[in-house]
Amino acid sequence: MNNPGLFQARWNARRLAFCNVVPLALLAFCLWPTGQRQCVFFDGWLFHPLNSPLATNPIWLHIWAIASLRPFDAVGRWFRG
């Protein structure tokens, strides 16, 4: 168990820069008109395969509809503590 703790006494500048540069680069890419078209294309490409089972299978549609109700959210919060 030679794992460093989550909170350390010194900064890791490389990780800090990485965690700030990557989101800024993604934001800049999405704001760029060509990048925005590619993001919209990718979003549609990923959305349809992931959601097509809901359109074709009524049982799967009802399972997700029931599971997204508030009582299930409360049960999930209760289990997480």
C-alpha positions as CSV (number, residue, x, y, z in Angstrom):
1,M,0.0,0.0,0.0
2,N,2.4,2.6,-1.2
3,N,-0.4,4.9,-2.3
4,P,0.0,8.6,-1.7
5,G,-2.9,10.3,0.1
6,L,-5.5,12.4,-1.7
7,F,-4.3,15.6,-0.1
8,Q,-0.6,16.4,-0.1
9,A,1.4,19.3,1.3
10,R,2.8,20.3,-2.1
11,W,1.4,21.3,-5.5
12,N,1.7,19.2,-8.6
13,A,2.0,21.9,-11.2
14,R,1.9,19.5,-14.1
15,R,-1.4,18.0,-13.1
16,L,-2.9,21.3,-12.3
17,A,-1.9,22.7,-15.7
18,F,-3.3,19.6,-17.4
19,C,-6.6,19.8,-15.6
20,N,-7.0,23.4,-16.6
21,V,-5.6,23.3,-20.2
22,V,-7.7,20.3,-21.4
23,P,-11.1,21.8,-20.5
24,L,-10.0,25.2,-22.0
25,A,-8.9,23.4,-25.2
26,L,-12.2,21.5,-25.4
27,L,-14.1,24.8,-24.9
28,A,-12.1,26.5,-27.6
29,F,-12.7,23.6,-29.9
30,C,-16.4,23.7,-29.4
31,L,-16.6,27.5,-29.9
32,W,-14.6,27.3,-33.2
33,P,-17.2,27.0,-36.0
34,T,-15.5,23.9,-37.6
35,G,-15.1,22.3,-34.2
36,Q,-18.7,23.1,-33.3
37,R,-19.9,21.3,-36.4
38,Q,-17.8,18.3,-35.6
39,C,-19.1,18.3,-32.0
40,V,-22.7,18.4,-33.2
41,F,-22.0,15.5,-35.6
42,F,-20.3,13.5,-32.9
43,D,-23.2,14.2,-30.5
44,G,-25.7,12.9,-33.0
45,W,-23.5,9.9,-33.9
46,L,-23.3,8.9,-30.2
47,F,-26.9,9.8,-29.2
48,H,-28.7,7.6,-31.7
49,P,-27.0,4.3,-31.0
50,L,-27.3,4.8,-27.3
51,N,-31.0,5.7,-27.3
52,S,-32.3,3.6,-30.2
53,P,-33.1,0.7,-27.8
54,L,-35.6,3.0,-26.1
55,A,-37.4,3.6,-29.3
56,T,-37.6,0.0,-30.4
57,N,-38.2,-1.9,-27.1
58,P,-41.2,-0.8,-25.0
59,I,-40.0,-2.8,-22.0
60,W,-36.7,-1.1,-21.9
61,L,-38.4,2.3,-22.3
62,H,-40.7,1.6,-19.3
63,I,-37.8,0.4,-17.1
64,W,-35.9,3.7,-17.7
65,A,-39.1,5.7,-17.2
66,I,-39.8,4.1,-13.9
67,A,-36.2,4.2,-12.7
68,S,-36.0,8.0,-13.4
69,L,-38.8,8.8,-10.9
70,R,-38.1,10.6,-7.7
71,P,-38.6,7.6,-5.3
72,F,-35.7,5.9,-7.0
73,D,-33.5,9.0,-6.6
74,A,-34.3,9.0,-2.9
75,V,-33.4,5.3,-2.6
76,G,-30.1,6.0,-4.4
77,R,-29.3,8.9,-2.0
78,W,-30.2,6.7,1.0
79,F,-27.7,4.0,-0.2
80,R,-24.9,6.5,-0.8
81,G,-25.3,7.8,2.7
